[in-house]
Amino acid sequence: MHPANMVSAFFPEDVRPWEGAILTTVCTSFENLDGHGHGAKMEATCMIPTLSLSQLNWTSGPDWKLLAAKYRHMNTYASFARDRDPGRILANPKRVEYTPSAFDRRHTLIGLLEMTKILFVGGAAEIHPHLPGAPPFVVDSTVERSPANPDFSAWMRKVEAVGNAPPGVACGSAHQMGSCRMSATEGMGVVDPEGRVWETRGLYVADASVFPSASGVNPMITNLAISDVISRRVASGLKKERGERL
């Protein structure tokens, strides 16, 4: 699911976040926190107001309107984890069960805290973690912009203490993967290595749901490759059924 937490920042300069390319910046320094490929990747997000403004902590209508009025000075960033611990898809009754584990939540929180350091050093005037109960950090223009700044360090400890545990904190899903896992044997997944659903003739799956586990990166290119390979398998199978030459 690539569970994600976000943080927004307002800058003195005119950012105009609705212009230019999206998802242009990534930090991979914390993507292997456990030594087994699980950690946090930090990225700039797509700056549509329904995503970035709607996730800001709510205090009151007037305060939210003041923040929205500064949207042209705003950017939002996401910390998402390559999650180790999965959820479940159940048939009776049909439902999805998924809650980010403490292990995975810790990684997204570490990524979020590290992003606040980047934003502070990078000149943000206000830093707003999307964690209910976590106060924003409003920067005094005269302070030293170092992560060792005592006021900033004390604020980071408050944010960490608030944490990102459910149900109080919303958690986004950056990419949904693995609900129809590809497997070498029928008992370990939903589709075989060619994308065919086990025991179901003529039914194929060709998207991120066949991932055996979370990719840890944005899965678009992997999706394109999987779709290309499986579609070729479908075409080849149809030709065999019709007796056509491959």
TIBAFI-148682 format. One line per 3 residues: number of its first residue (from 1); their letters; for each residue x, y, z of N, C-alpha, C, O. Coordinates in Angstrom, 3 decimals. Layout:
# residues N
NUM	A	X,Y,Z,X,Y,Z,X,Y,Z,X,Y,Z | ...
***
This chain:
# residues 246
1	MHP	0.813,-1.220,0.000,0.000,0.000,0.000,0.847,1.271,0.000,0.332,2.358,-0.261 | 2.166,1.138,0.297,3.012,2.320,0.448,2.325,3.374,1.347,2.004,4.465,0.876 | 2.099,3.054,2.634,1.445,4.022,3.530,2.245,5.308,3.608,3.475,5.288,3.608
4	ANM	1.537,6.429,3.674,2.197,7.732,3.560,1.661,8.726,4.574,0.469,8.745,4.878 | 2.563,9.553,5.093,2.215,10.747,5.855,2.804,11.950,5.137,3.803,11.836,4.426 | 2.174,13.104,5.331,2.584,14.285,4.575,2.888,15.471,5.489,2.466,15.523,6.644
7	VSA	3.632,16.414,4.929,3.939,17.666,5.614,3.894,18.778,4.566,4.341,18.598,3.433 | 3.349,19.923,4.961,3.300,21.084,4.067,4.172,22.198,4.621,4.416,22.286,5.824 | 4.630,23.036,3.723,5.444,24.177,4.129,5.042,25.402,3.323,4.683,25.308,2.149
10	FFP	5.112,26.546,3.977,4.871,27.828,3.317,6.190,28.597,3.273,6.914,28.669,4.266 | 6.490,29.169,2.106,7.757,29.841,1.883,7.537,31.341,1.693,6.466,31.753,1.246 | 8.528,32.159,2.025,8.375,33.607,1.826,8.177,33.974,0.358,7.437,34.905,0.039
13	EDV	8.843,33.238,-0.534,8.760,33.567,-1.950,7.482,33.007,-2.567,6.807,32.159,-1.983 | 7.174,33.495,-3.740,5.984,33.071,-4.489,6.293,31.743,-5.181,7.043,31.720,-6.157 | 5.726,30.638,-4.691,6.034,29.308,-5.212,5.169,28.955,-6.420,5.655,28.324,-7.359
16	RPW	3.895,29.354,-6.411,2.943,29.034,-7.478,2.960,27.529,-7.761,3.358,27.108,-8.847 | 2.526,26.708,-6.779,2.696,25.254,-6.889,1.867,24.600,-7.978,2.101,23.439,-8.314 | 0.911,25.312,-8.533,0.081,24.733,-9.590,0.789,24.748,-10.945,0.253,24.218,-11.919
19	EGA	1.966,25.336,-11.025,2.696,25.412,-12.283,3.828,24.380,-12.306,4.288,23.927,-11.258 | 4.264,24.019,-13.503,5.414,23.141,-13.656,5.079,21.667,-13.523,3.914,21.281,-13.418 | 6.132,20.848,-13.530,5.991,19.396,-13.479,5.667,18.949,-12.055,5.894,19.681,-11.091
22	ILT	5.130,17.727,-11.944,4.789,17.162,-10.640,5.800,16.075,-10.264,6.496,15.539,-11.126 | 5.871,15.759,-8.979,6.724,14.668,-8.488,8.151,14.795,-9.002,8.719,13.834,-9.522 | 8.723,15.976,-8.855,10.030,16.258,-9.453,11.200,16.005,-8.521,12.343,15.974,-8.977
25	TVC	10.950,15.824,-7.220,12.041,15.720,-6.257,11.836,14.500,-5.380,10.722,14.225,-4.934 | 12.924,13.762,-5.131,12.836,12.582,-4.273,14.104,12.478,-3.432,15.195,12.814,-3.890 | 13.947,12.009,-2.200,15.079,11.731,-1.310,15.034,10.248,-0.954,14.027,9.755,-0.445
28	TSF	16.133,9.540,-1.226,16.182,8.096,-0.990,17.127,7.716,0.149,17.470,6.543,0.298 | 17.550,8.683,0.945,18.559,8.424,1.980,18.055,7.528,3.103,18.853,6.963,3.852 | 16.718,7.391,3.226,16.159,6.641,4.356,15.289,5.466,3.896,14.392,5.031,4.618
31	ENL	15.562,4.957,2.686,14.704,3.912,2.141,15.107,2.509,2.586,14.447,1.538,2.216 | 16.176,2.385,3.371,16.601,1.066,3.845,16.922,1.143,5.337,18.056,0.904,5.752 | 15.928,1.472,6.121,16.145,1.712,7.544,16.358,0.427,8.333,16.980,0.461,9.395
34	DGH	15.861,-0.700,7.847,16.003,-1.949,8.594,17.070,-2.873,8.027,17.269,-3.976,8.536 | 17.760,-2.430,6.972,18.776,-3.272,6.357,18.222,-4.341,5.442,18.981,-5.141,4.894 | 16.890,-4.370,5.263,16.252,-5.360,4.388,15.367,-4.687,3.330,14.441,-5.300,2.799
37	GHG	15.663,-3.440,3.041,14.938,-2.743,1.981,13.679,-2.037,2.407,12.955,-1.513,1.561 | 13.392,-2.004,3.706,12.197,-1.302,4.182,12.607,0.020,4.819,13.516,0.076,5.647 | 11.924,1.070,4.419,12.221,2.397,4.934,11.307,3.416,4.309,10.219,3.078,3.844
40	AKM	11.738,4.668,4.292,10.894,5.756,3.795,11.529,6.416,2.589,12.733,6.671,2.556 | 10.693,6.686,1.603,11.090,7.501,0.463,10.313,8.807,0.569,9.106,8.788,0.809 | 10.986,9.936,0.393,10.338,11.238,0.526,10.248,11.892,-0.851,11.229,11.947,-1.592
43	EAT	9.056,12.383,-1.177,8.820,12.936,-2.506,8.001,14.219,-2.439,7.193,14.416,-1.531 | 8.226,15.084,-3.418,7.303,16.189,-3.659,6.021,15.605,-4.247,6.075,14.653,-5.025 | 4.875,16.167,-3.882,3.599,15.610,-4.321,3.012,16.398,-5.483,3.573,17.399,-5.928
46	CMI	1.877,15.921,-5.958,1.077,16.642,-6.940,0.285,17.719,-6.207,-0.536,17.404,-5.345 | 0.520,18.965,-6.535,-0.051,20.068,-5.745,-1.437,20.499,-6.243,-1.624,21.630,-6.689 | -2.396,19.580,-6.159,-3.774,19.971,-6.391,-4.388,20.341,-5.034,-4.129,19.662,-4.041
49	PTL	-5.194,21.403,-4.976,-5.707,21.857,-3.677,-6.480,20.796,-2.909,-6.419,20.752,-1.680 | -7.213,19.933,-3.627,-8.003,18.917,-2.929,-7.129,17.912,-2.191,-7.596,17.258,-1.258 | -5.881,17.779,-2.591,-4.958,16.894,-1.874,-4.234,17.641,-0.770,-4.269,17.227,0.389
52	SLS	-3.583,18.730,-1.117,-2.688,19.391,-0.161,-3.441,20.189,0.902,-3.138,20.071,2.090 | -4.412,20.995,0.493,-5.125,21.828,1.477,-6.042,20.994,2.366,-6.213,21.304,3.545 | -6.628,19.941,1.809,-7.579,19.153,2.595,-6.900,18.372,3.711,-7.562,17.954,4.661
55	QLN	-5.593,18.170,3.611,-4.883,17.380,4.617,-4.317,18.215,5.754,-3.817,17.657,6.731 | -4.381,19.528,5.652,-3.865,20.377,6.730,-4.660,20.164,8.012,-5.867,19.926,7.969 | -3.987,20.250,9.142,-4.673,20.091,10.425,-5.752,21.158,10.579,-5.544,22.325,10.245
58	WTS	-6.901,20.738,11.088,-8.022,21.655,11.272,-7.998,22.250,12.673,-7.960,21.531,13.672 | -8.022,23.570,12.723,-8.172,24.252,14.013,-9.457,25.068,14.039,-10.209,25.025,15.013 | -9.706,25.815,12.959,-10.943,26.587,12.843,-11.112,27.030,11.405,-10.174,26.973,10.610
61	GPD	-12.323,27.476,11.077,-12.586,27.969,9.728,-11.713,29.154,9.347,-11.108,29.141,8.275 | -11.628,30.182,10.193,-10.788,31.336,9.849,-9.314,30.972,9.658,-8.666,31.474,8.740 | -8.777,30.092,10.531,-7.376,29.704,10.390,-7.152,28.966,9.077,-6.151,29.193,8.398
64	WKL	-8.085,28.079,8.716,-7.926,27.331,7.475,-7.993,28.271,6.275,-7.242,28.098,5.315 | -8.871,29.253,6.317,-8.971,30.211,5.208,-7.685,31.022,5.062,-7.276,31.347,3.948 | -7.052,31.345,6.179,-5.786,32.081,6.115,-4.699,31.231,5.455,-3.904,31.730,4.658
67	LAA	-4.676,29.934,5.801,-3.704,29.055,5.167,-3.995,28.904,3.679,-3.075,28.936,2.862 | -5.265,28.740,3.320,-5.634,28.587,1.916,-5.268,29.833,1.116,-4.908,29.739,-0.057 | -5.360,30.993,1.748,-5.017,32.242,1.065,-3.524,32.315,0.737,-3.109,33.082,-0.132
70	KYR	-2.723,31.509,1.441,-1.275,31.492,1.193,-0.867,30.322,0.304,0.304,29.947,0.254 | -1.835,29.755,-0.391,-1.561,28.564,-1.195,-0.456,28.804,-2.223,0.315,27.891,-2.518 | -0.369,29.988,-2.759,0.649,30.274,-3.765,2.065,30.207,-3.184,3.037,30.192,-3.938
73	HMN	2.191,30.167,-1.872,3.497,30.059,-1.215,3.749,28.653,-0.646,4.680,28.462,0.137 | 2.942,27.693,-1.027,2.907,26.387,-0.349,3.453,25.259,-1.217,3.333,25.283,-2.442 | 4.053,24.272,-0.560,4.348,22.992,-1.189,4.105,21.878,-0.173,4.248,22.086,1.031
76	TYA	3.742,20.710,-0.659,3.445,19.565,0.200,4.319,18.390,-0.207,4.581,18.176,-1.391 | 4.763,17.637,0.782,5.695,16.536,0.557,5.182,15.287,1.277,4.544,15.381,2.326 | 5.469,14.118,0.699,4.988,12.858,1.255,6.162,11.968,1.646,7.167,11.888,0.939
79	SFA	6.014,11.310,2.775,6.920,10.250,3.201,6.159,8.942,3.092,5.187,8.731,3.817 | 6.589,8.052,2.185,5.884,6.773,2.093,6.849,5.619,2.311,8.025,5.690,1.953 | 6.330,4.566,2.901,7.144,3.412,3.267,6.966,2.285,2.269,5.880,2.080,1.727
82	RDR	8.044,1.559,2.034,7.893,0.246,1.407,7.456,-0.679,2.537,8.284,-1.163,3.309 | 6.167,-0.918,2.629,5.612,-1.616,3.785,6.001,-3.091,3.800,5.986,-3.781,2.781 | 6.346,-3.535,4.990,6.665,-4.938,5.208,5.422,-5.767,5.504,5.336,-6.934,5.121
85	DPG	4.457,-5.152,6.191,3.331,-5.904,6.743,2.068,-5.648,5.920,1.642,-4.500,5.793 | 1.462,-6.701,5.356,0.320,-6.533,4.449,-1.007,-6.480,5.173,-1.081,-6.643,6.391 | -2.064,-6.246,4.391,-3.427,-6.380,4.874,-4.041,-7.654,4.329,-3.336,-8.564,3.893
88	RIL	-5.388,-7.707,4.359,-6.081,-8.910,3.881,-7.281,-8.516,3.031,-7.920,-7.492,3.270 | -7.574,-9.344,2.037,-8.804,-9.225,1.252,-9.638,-10.459,1.545,-9.199,-11.580,1.289 | -10.834,-10.266,2.077,-11.680,-11.372,2.523,-12.916,-11.493,1.638,-13.431,-10.496,1.133
91	ANP	-13.382,-12.721,1.460,-14.493,-12.978,0.539,-15.851,-12.934,1.224,-16.819,-12.465,0.625 | -15.950,-13.405,2.455,-17.259,-13.522,3.128,-17.218,-12.918,4.529,-16.676,-13.538,5.444 | -17.778,-11.723,4.718,-18.266,-10.825,3.670,-17.104,-10.145,2.942,-15.992,-10.079,3.465
94	KRV	-17.363,-9.652,1.757,-16.310,-9.029,0.965,-15.843,-7.743,1.633,-16.632,-6.828,1.869 | -14.559,-7.688,1.933,-14.026,-6.492,2.574,-12.506,-6.500,2.488,-11.879,-7.531,2.250 | -11.939,-5.321,2.688,-10.488,-5.156,2.757,-10.136,-4.756,4.176,-10.752,-3.851,4.739
97	EYT	-9.161,-5.415,4.753,-8.686,-5.072,6.092,-7.225,-4.639,5.990,-6.363,-5.420,5.588 | -6.963,-3.408,6.352,-5.570,-2.936,6.311,-5.387,-1.807,7.313,-6.104,-0.807,7.269 | -4.441,-1.967,8.201,-3.997,-0.919,9.117,-2.478,-0.922,9.099,-1.878,-1.968,9.348
100	PSA	-1.829,0.199,8.817,-0.363,0.215,8.819,0.171,-0.261,10.165,-0.290,0.179,11.218 | 1.136,-1.152,10.118,1.713,-1.687,11.352,2.594,-0.644,12.024,2.987,0.344,11.402 | 2.899,-0.868,13.290,3.797,0.036,14.019,5.155,0.096,13.337,5.791,1.150,13.306
103	FDR	5.605,-1.037,12.788,6.883,-1.097,12.071,6.874,-0.155,10.872,7.801,0.635,10.695 | 5.833,-0.235,10.050,5.756,0.600,8.853,5.467,2.056,9.193,5.992,2.961,8.545 | 4.628,2.289,10.215,4.327,3.675,10.610,5.582,4.384,11.102,5.760,5.577,10.858
106	RHT	6.439,3.664,11.781,7.665,4.277,12.288,8.518,4.796,11.140,9.125,5.862,11.249 | 8.566,4.052,10.046,9.362,4.486,8.906,8.783,5.741,8.264,9.532,6.657,7.925 | 7.452,5.801,8.089,6.874,7.011,7.499,7.084,8.208,8.417,7.282,9.324,7.938
109	LIG	7.042,7.990,9.737,7.256,9.096,10.671,8.696,9.584,10.620,8.946,10.788,10.676 | 9.642,8.660,10.513,11.043,9.068,10.376,11.210,9.910,9.117,11.876,10.944,9.146 | 10.610,9.476,8.014,10.706,10.251,6.780,10.107,11.634,6.926,10.670,12.615,6.441
112	LLE	8.961,11.714,7.597,8.320,13.012,7.810,9.210,13.937,8.642,9.356,15.113,8.307 | 9.803,13.424,9.716,10.672,14.238,10.566,11.901,14.710,9.799,12.338,15.850,9.952 | 12.449,13.833,8.981,13.613,14.240,8.192,13.231,15.303,7.166,14.033,16.191,6.875
115	MTK	12.041,15.228,6.625,11.591,16.251,5.685,11.443,17.605,6.371,11.728,18.639,5.766 | 10.998,17.610,7.635,10.903,18.900,8.330,12.276,19.542,8.468,12.398,20.765,8.398 | 13.317,18.722,8.664,14.675,19.274,8.732,15.055,19.923,7.400,15.600,21.026,7.365
118	ILF	14.757,19.218,6.310,15.073,19.755,4.980,14.346,21.074,4.755,14.932,22.028,4.242 | 13.077,21.134,5.134,12.282,22.340,4.924,12.783,23.489,5.786,12.833,24.632,5.332 | 13.153,23.193,7.022,13.661,24.235,7.912,14.958,24.829,7.362,15.104,26.048,7.264
121	VGG	15.891,23.955,7.008,17.175,24.430,6.473,16.970,25.110,5.116,17.704,26.030,4.756 | 15.959,24.644,4.366,15.733,25.163,3.025,14.985,26.479,2.957,14.757,26.995,1.863 | 14.595,27.039,4.099,14.027,28.377,4.092,12.533,28.484,4.286,11.965,29.550,4.047
124	AAE	11.866,27.409,4.713,10.420,27.482,4.938,10.098,28.471,6.059,10.818,28.549,7.055 | 9.014,29.222,5.885,8.572,30.155,6.914,7.648,29.475,7.925,7.621,29.844,9.099 | 6.886,28.473,7.455,6.002,27.688,8.324,6.063,26.227,7.890,6.119,25.927,6.697
127	IHP	6.052,25.323,8.864,6.078,23.889,8.581,4.884,23.258,9.287,4.726,23.405,10.499 | 4.040,22.553,8.527,2.782,22.001,9.043,2.738,20.496,8.810,2.371,20.073,7.714 | 3.098,19.667,9.794,2.903,18.225,9.633,1.411,17.899,9.578,0.617,18.496,10.305
130	HLP	1.036,16.970,8.732,-0.365,16.556,8.632,-0.650,15.480,9.680,-1.044,14.362,9.349 | -0.447,15.831,10.922,-0.666,14.940,12.058,-1.520,15.693,13.069,-1.009,16.595,13.733 | -2.803,15.358,13.215,-3.654,16.054,14.179,-3.022,16.062,15.573,-2.615,15.027,16.100
133	GAP	-2.956,17.254,16.146,-2.323,17.406,17.452,-0.901,17.904,17.373,-0.352,18.359,18.377 | -0.285,17.828,16.193,1.080,18.331,16.024,1.026,19.797,15.631,0.438,20.131,14.603 | 1.626,20.687,16.425,1.570,22.116,16.105,2.456,22.447,14.915,3.429,21.739,14.656
136	PFV	2.138,23.509,14.191,3.050,23.956,13.132,4.276,24.622,13.743,4.248,25.061,14.892 | 5.336,24.692,12.974,6.523,25.430,13.405,6.620,26.686,12.560,6.834,26.616,11.350 | 6.462,27.828,13.199,6.563,29.122,12.528,7.952,29.669,12.797,8.346,29.849,13.949
139	VDS	8.690,29.932,11.732,10.106,30.233,11.846,10.322,31.720,12.079,9.799,32.560,11.347 | 11.096,32.032,13.106,11.574,33.392,13.343,12.684,33.669,12.338,13.665,32.928,12.278 | 12.540,34.708,11.567,13.496,34.985,10.492,14.903,35.253,10.990,15.849,35.243,10.202
142	TVE	15.059,35.491,12.284,16.387,35.808,12.824,17.122,34.573,13.342,18.294,34.666,13.708 | 16.445,33.403,13.380,17.072,32.235,13.995,18.056,31.581,13.047,17.997,31.774,11.832 | 18.959,30.807,13.619,19.896,30.031,12.826,19.160,28.835,12.246,18.510,28.086,12.974
145	RSP	19.262,28.658,10.932,18.544,27.554,10.274,19.418,26.301,10.287,20.047,25.941,9.292 | 19.433,25.664,11.431,20.172,24.422,11.610,19.284,23.434,12.353,18.556,23.835,13.261 | 19.323,22.137,11.989,18.534,21.150,12.737,18.866,21.111,14.222,18.086,20.601,15.026
148	ANP	20.036,21.657,14.586,20.434,21.682,15.993,19.833,22.867,16.748,20.024,22.989,17.958 | 19.113,23.736,16.049,18.459,24.865,16.707,17.589,24.329,17.853,16.751,23.458,17.619 | 17.766,24.826,19.083,17.046,24.227,20.224,15.529,24.319,20.119,14.827,23.390,20.518
151	DFS	15.012,25.428,19.587,13.554,25.550,19.453,13.021,24.551,18.427,11.987,23.917,18.638 | 13.739,24.423,17.322,13.314,23.473,16.294,13.420,22.042,16.810,12.529,21.230,16.559 | 14.476,21.727,17.514,14.641,20.381,18.071,13.525,20.048,19.056,13.006,18.932,19.066
154	AWM	13.159,21.027,19.885,12.071,20.803,20.849,10.750,20.577,20.132,9.950,19.738,20.545 | 10.520,21.329,19.053,9.294,21.146,18.268,9.266,19.765,17.622,8.220,19.116,17.601 | 10.394,19.312,17.097,10.439,17.985,16.476,10.106,16.894,17.487,9.456,15.906,17.144
157	RKV	10.548,17.067,18.728,10.225,16.081,19.763,8.722,16.047,20.030,8.155,14.985,20.291 | 8.075,17.224,19.963,6.617,17.262,20.125,5.925,16.512,19.002,4.991,15.748,19.243 | 6.381,16.727,17.773,5.781,16.051,16.623,5.961,14.540,16.753,5.030,13.773,16.510
160	EAV	7.148,14.127,17.132,7.405,12.694,17.287,6.532,12.097,18.385,6.062,10.965,18.264 | 6.316,12.861,19.457,5.482,12.370,20.556,4.024,12.226,20.119,3.344,11.297,20.554 | 3.535,13.128,19.267,2.178,13.011,18.735,2.054,11.730,17.926,1.071,10.999,18.049
163	GNA	3.055,11.466,17.101,3.099,10.231,16.340,2.070,10.160,15.221,1.399,11.143,14.906 | 1.962,8.988,14.636,1.068,8.800,13.492,0.216,7.542,13.631,-0.091,6.882,12.639 | -0.161,7.214,14.857,-0.943,5.997,15.086,-2.416,6.222,14.762,-2.946,7.304,15.015
166	PPG	-3.085,5.207,14.201,-4.530,5.294,13.983,-5.252,5.126,15.313,-4.653,4.616,16.260 | -6.521,5.535,15.425,-7.343,6.106,14.351,-7.254,7.624,14.271,-7.899,8.233,13.417 | -6.462,8.251,15.148,-6.431,9.710,15.183,-5.757,10.351,13.995,-6.090,11.481,13.640
169	VAC	-4.820,9.666,13.370,-4.054,10.228,12.259,-4.419,9.513,10.966,-4.367,8.286,10.885 | -4.786,10.287,9.965,-5.083,9.712,8.653,-3.789,9.279,7.974,-2.756,9.937,8.101 | -3.860,8.173,7.259,-2.698,7.663,6.534,-3.102,7.458,5.082,-4.077,6.764,4.792
172	GSA	-2.363,8.053,4.190,-2.651,7.877,2.779,-2.010,6.615,2.233,-1.097,6.058,2.843 | -2.489,6.170,1.087,-1.866,5.059,0.365,-1.315,5.609,-0.936,-2.060,6.105,-1.781 | 0.003,5.517,-1.088,0.616,6.075,-2.286,0.379,5.196,-3.507,0.139,5.706,-4.601
175	HQM	0.445,3.884,-3.327,0.268,2.962,-4.459,-0.302,1.652,-3.922,0.173,1.127,-2.915 | -1.312,1.136,-4.593,-1.933,-0.112,-4.166,-1.358,-1.261,-4.993,-1.362,-1.213,-6.223 | -0.863,-2.292,-4.310,-0.159,-3.390,-4.982,-0.482,-4.716,-4.312,-0.820,-4.759,-3.129
178	GSC	-0.375,-5.793,-5.074,-0.315,-7.117,-4.510,-1.613,-7.780,-4.121,-1.578,-8.808,-3.445 | -2.766,-7.247,-4.514,-4.030,-7.888,-4.122,-4.331,-9.125,-4.955,-5.174,-9.936,-4.569 | -3.651,-9.285,-6.102,-3.765,-10.508,-6.914,-2.346,-11.023,-7.178,-1.901,-11.110,-8.322
181	RMS	-1.675,-11.349,-6.123,-0.235,-11.644,-6.151,0.141,-12.712,-7.172,-0.530,-13.737,-7.291 | 1.224,-12.459,-7.906,1.778,-13.443,-8.829,2.593,-14.457,-8.033,3.310,-14.096,-7.100 | 2.475,-15.750,-8.416,3.170,-16.785,-7.659,3.562,-17.939,-8.558,2.990,-18.140,-9.630
184	ATE	4.547,-18.692,-8.104,5.007,-19.849,-8.862,4.105,-21.054,-8.656,4.045,-21.943,-9.505 | 3.396,-21.085,-7.519,2.494,-22.195,-7.228,1.124,-21.647,-6.859,1.002,-20.516,-6.391 | 0.110,-22.451,-7.072,-1.269,-22.003,-6.891,-1.568,-21.580,-5.460,-2.323,-20.633,-5.238
187	GMG	-0.992,-22.266,-4.503,-1.309,-21.972,-3.114,-0.695,-20.699,-2.580,-1.022,-20.274,-1.472 | 0.202,-20.071,-3.358,0.914,-18.890,-2.859,0.430,-17.576,-3.465,0.920,-16.513,-3.086 | -0.516,-17.625,-4.396,-0.951,-16.388,-5.013,-2.189,-16.570,-5.862,-2.846,-17.611,-5.818
190	VVD	-2.503,-15.533,-6.646,-3.734,-15.510,-7.444,-3.467,-15.805,-8.912,-4.264,-16.483,-9.561 | -2.340,-15.297,-9.449,-2.037,-15.511,-10.860,-0.701,-16.223,-11.001,0.155,-16.151,-10.119 | -0.536,-16.913,-12.132,0.730,-17.604,-12.388,1.733,-16.617,-12.986,1.378,-15.459,-13.208
193	PEG	2.973,-17.034,-13.256,3.980,-16.097,-13.772,3.656,-15.473,-15.121,4.342,-14.539,-15.538 | 2.632,-15.958,-15.816,2.223,-15.355,-17.086,0.962,-14.512,-16.936,0.395,-14.055,-17.929 | 0.524,-14.304,-15.696,-0.620,-13.445,-15.450,-1.969,-14.121,-15.484,-2.995,-13.460,-15.326
196	RVW	-1.991,-15.453,-15.690,-3.251,-16.189,-15.734,-3.742,-16.488,-14.329,-2.972,-16.936,-13.480 | -5.006,-16.245,-14.084,-5.586,-16.578,-12.781,-5.625,-18.100,-12.651,-6.117,-18.807,-13.531 | -5.097,-18.578,-11.538,-5.064,-20.021,-11.311,-6.489,-20.610,-11.388,-7.419,-20.066,-10.794
199	ETR	-6.646,-21.704,-12.111,-7.887,-22.463,-12.226,-9.017,-21.689,-12.919,-10.182,-22.070,-12.805 | -8.683,-20.605,-13.635,-9.730,-19.854,-14.348,-9.261,-19.626,-15.783,-8.403,-18.779,-16.035 | -9.810,-20.358,-16.687,-9.389,-20.295,-18.077,-9.744,-18.944,-18.703,-10.869,-18.463,-18.569
202	GLY	-8.767,-18.341,-19.388,-9.003,-17.118,-20.144,-9.023,-15.837,-19.342,-9.304,-14.774,-19.896 | -8.731,-15.904,-18.037,-8.763,-14.703,-17.197,-7.335,-14.314,-16.813,-6.603,-15.105,-16.218 | -6.952,-13.088,-17.162,-5.613,-12.581,-16.881,-5.719,-11.302,-16.036,-6.733,-10.605,-16.076
205	VAD	-4.677,-11.011,-15.287,-4.557,-9.742,-14.556,-3.225,-9.128,-14.946,-2.207,-9.820,-14.972 | -3.220,-7.830,-15.252,-1.987,-7.183,-15.738,-1.879,-5.773,-15.191,-1.945,-4.803,-15.945 | -1.714,-5.657,-13.889,-1.503,-4.335,-13.290,-0.735,-4.507,-11.983,-0.162,-5.570,-11.742
208	ASV	-0.714,-3.483,-11.138,0.091,-3.530,-9.908,-0.417,-4.553,-8.907,0.292,-4.882,-7.956 | -1.631,-5.065,-9.097,-2.145,-6.047,-8.152,-1.399,-7.372,-8.235,-1.526,-8.189,-7.323 | -0.625,-7.619,-9.291,0.109,-8.884,-9.380,1.491,-8.795,-8.728,2.211,-9.793,-8.692
211	FPS	1.877,-7.626,-8.214,3.175,-7.514,-7.539,3.239,-8.526,-6.389,2.288,-8.605,-5.611 | 4.310,-9.296,-6.253,4.433,-10.208,-5.108,4.582,-9.476,-3.779,4.201,-10.009,-2.737 | 5.135,-8.253,-3.800,5.277,-7.447,-2.585,5.382,-5.988,-2.986,5.443,-5.664,-4.172
214	ASG	5.403,-5.103,-1.985,5.504,-3.671,-2.274,6.824,-3.367,-2.970,7.869,-3.898,-2.594 | 6.770,-2.514,-3.981,7.950,-2.255,-4.805,8.959,-1.338,-4.123,10.162,-1.465,-4.349 | 8.485,-0.421,-3.296,9.391,0.549,-2.684,9.700,1.741,-3.567,10.399,2.658,-3.136
217	VNP	9.198,1.749,-4.789,9.359,2.878,-5.707,8.027,3.112,-6.401,7.143,2.256,-6.357 | 7.878,4.270,-7.043,6.678,4.520,-7.824,6.566,3.447,-8.908,7.503,3.271,-9.686 | 5.444,2.726,-8.979,5.383,1.495,-9.784,4.985,1.671,-11.245,4.675,0.682,-11.909
220	MIT	4.982,2.897,-11.770,4.452,3.110,-13.117,5.217,2.313,-14.173,4.603,1.634,-14.997 | 6.557,2.388,-14.159,7.347,1.703,-15.182,7.193,0.189,-15.048,7.109,-0.521,-16.050 | 7.159,-0.301,-13.809,6.951,-1.733,-13.587,5.590,-2.156,-14.123,5.459,-3.221,-14.726
223	NLA	4.579,-1.322,-13.903,3.244,-1.618,-14.445,3.269,-1.724,-15.967,2.678,-2.633,-16.550 | 3.959,-0.783,-16.595,4.042,-0.801,-18.055,4.706,-2.086,-18.537,4.254,-2.702,-19.502 | 5.787,-2.489,-17.858,6.512,-3.695,-18.263,5.653,-4.944,-18.066,5.590,-5.804,-18.944
226	ISD	4.989,-5.041,-16.905,4.132,-6.202,-16.637,3.000,-6.280,-17.655,2.713,-7.352,-18.187 | 2.355,-5.143,-17.929,1.251,-5.129,-18.889,1.721,-5.537,-20.283,1.012,-6.240,-21.004 | 2.921,-5.090,-20.657,3.465,-5.441,-21.968,3.700,-6.951,-22.066,3.312,-7.587,-23.046
229	VIS	4.336,-7.511,-21.044,4.659,-8.945,-21.083,3.385,-9.791,-21.054,3.240,-10.722,-21.847 | 2.465,-9.471,-20.146,1.259,-10.289,-20.021,0.376,-10.160,-21.260,-0.216,-11.147,-21.696 | 0.278,-8.970,-21.830,-0.529,-8.816,-23.045,0.039,-9.650,-24.188,-0.714,-10.181,-25.003
232	RRV	1.367,-9.767,-24.250,1.976,-10.628,-25.268,1.640,-12.100,-25.007,1.439,-12.869,-25.947 | 1.580,-12.486,-23.737,1.198,-13.858,-23.387,-0.261,-14.130,-23.800,-0.583,-15.201,-24.313 | -1.125,-13.145,-23.568,-2.530,-13.296,-23.967,-2.626,-13.475,-25.487,-3.320,-14.369,-25.972
235	ASG	-1.932,-12.627,-26.219,-1.970,-12.714,-27.683,-1.437,-14.054,-28.166,-1.995,-14.660,-29.081 | -0.357,-14.511,-27.550,0.227,-15.792,-27.942,-0.735,-16.938,-27.648,-0.881,-17.859,-28.452 | -1.393,-16.873,-26.479,-2.345,-17.926,-26.124,-3.527,-17.975,-27.072,-3.988,-19.056,-27.440
238	LKK	-4.018,-16.818,-27.466,-5.148,-16.776,-28.391,-4.772,-17.350,-29.755,-5.577,-18.036,-30.385 | -3.567,-17.075,-30.204,-3.122,-17.631,-31.491,-3.023,-19.148,-31.422,-3.372,-19.842,-32.377 | -2.546,-19.663,-30.289,-2.456,-21.119,-30.133,-3.843,-21.752,-30.192,-4.035,-22.786,-30.831
241	ERG	-4.813,-21.119,-29.517,-6.171,-21.657,-29.504,-6.782,-21.685,-30.899,-7.561,-22.579,-31.227 | -6.423,-20.701,-31.713,-6.984,-20.612,-33.059,-6.156,-21.398,-34.080,-6.521,-21.482,-35.253 | -5.053,-21.965,-33.630,-4.210,-22.710,-34.533,-3.397,-21.841,-35.458,-2.928,-22.307,-36.496
244	ERL	-3.218,-20.570,-35.095,-2.436,-19.657,-35.935,-0.959,-19.799,-35.633,-0.569,-20.261,-34.561 | -0.145,-19.397,-36.591,1.316,-19.427,-36.401,1.704,-18.296,-35.462,1.174,-17.189,-35.554 | 2.631,-18.583,-34.559,3.110,-17.582,-33.599,4.116,-16.667,-34.280,4.644,-15.751,-33.649
***
